[in-house]
Amino acid sequence: MNEPTEVEARFAEDGTITVLSFTWRGRKRPVLNHGRQWGSEDGFHFLLMTTGDQIYELVYAPLSSLWHIAENPTNGGARRASA
C-alpha cells in the first residue's frame, strides 16, 4: 500500500521523533500511544495507536522528508488492536 500521509510530528534536539497526529482517508487521527520504533533501509518505522484502538505503522523517509502508511500484510493496512 505505502499510502502517502500528512503527519504532525515533533523533532527533538536529540533526534527523537514524536508523531502527534496524521491524516488518513481524509481524517486527522490523533496519536494516543506510541509503540515500537525501528530503522530500516526505507526509513524510520513507528507503530502508533489512535482512537478506537486502531494501530497504524507509519514510515518516515528522511532523505525525502516524506511519510507514508506502511502496508500490513496480514490485513492490508491499518490493524485493529486485540482486546
Beta strands, then each sheet from edge to edge (+ up, - down):
strand 1: 3-4
strand 2: 7-11
strand 3: 17-24
strand 4: 27-30
strand 5: 33-40
strand 6: 43-50
strand 7: 54-61
strand 8: 66-69
strand 9: 79-80
sheet 1: 1+ 8- 7+ 6- 5+
sheet 2: 1+ 8- 7+ 9-
sheet 3: 2+ 3- 4+
end
